[in-house]
Amino acid sequence: MKGTIKLKKRGNKNLRIAMIGHKVVPSRRGGIERVLTIMCPLMIKKGHQVTCFNRSGDKVENEYVKTVKRKKYRGVQLKKVITINKRGLAAMTSSFSAAICAAFGKYDIVHFHAEGPSAFLWIPKLFGKRCIVTIHGIDWARDKWKHGFGSRYIKFGEYIAAKYADEVIVLSEKVQKYFKKFYDRDTVLIPNGVMTHENQKADLITQKFGLHKDEYICALSRLTEEKGIHFLIEAYKELKTDKKLVIAGATSDTDGYVKMLKEMAGDDPNIIFTGFVSGKLLEEIYSNAYVYVLPSKLEGMPLSLLEAMSYGNCVIGSDIAEIADVVEDKAILFKKANVEDLKEKLQMVCDDEQIVRKYKSEASEYICGKYNWEDVVERTLRVYQKGKKINENLNDKQVSIS
């Protein structure tokens, strides 16, 4: 069979972009949510149209309630998709629903975030959409997904992303090497960004938790096992210090782990669990910490690390590549999962304020100079437009099919 197709000329109009794989935008609930809450309005400013497909059961946090008007956040269209709001089903059903909506919608780019949601990439792909995937971390290796169906499902999504995505974006060289080794897949490395922040005086944290500037060691993350908060509590309990330990964050379907952490803390009044924090309370916690600690066993590219350094914090982090590559020589590293080494590093900074002052003086300028959201958005848009340029070269040509 022979024939010709006349390809319609689209010209250089701005892109229509669909975002899939998050819980709700705008939000600080997780890394993906925070990335999209920042990036999508920047894409709007550059003249593009962006739609975020939110889960139907998730609500916008108080910090952002007044910023959402007529189902839009700073120009970003927000659409709710069908979601079965039960553990293990919410992510799968919302991603499937969003993929269907994107397939039938007028979108040039469908951008999937994380491995699990990418299991449904084939749906908009069948409808000729250009599909991009960002791998925020090797999710199947996280403790809560290590076994059973969850791990297999996430690995399947990873395989679909590697095989069928038009482009795969990764946040670290380690993940880039992983995709090359196991899938022979070339990827594009675009790390996360950070904004400069103005430090806040202790006010709300004093009222709520009795905290003052430089009186506490801080850890801020989702309370999941791979974040290593249990290592921090164990090390802290052996310290000789009057500094308090502040653990800011909430469960992520990990209630059993959170219960264990609180049992480890026992009745120690100097170990404070704040729960989930955002807005001014979060800004004050970052601004007034003596030291920020990230004891993770596994990471993608930790936004809380970038944020902590942007506030001028002295950081102590585990020596995994995802942390070490970011901080270079501007932070203190300890051996991953090594409580004794972590205790020694903590004791060192508690005993020597000059070391802390040195790292604080260098952190903000270094991190804000190296990681910039405007640059992240520009590089992401170039990834989107790669295929667009190819299509434009074919405009108004007769293409033979036999």
Summary of the structure (lengths in Angstrom):
residues: 402
radius of gyration: 22.5
end to end distance: 5.4
largest distance: 81.8
contacts: 1357
relative contact order: 0.13
helix: 46%
strand: 19%
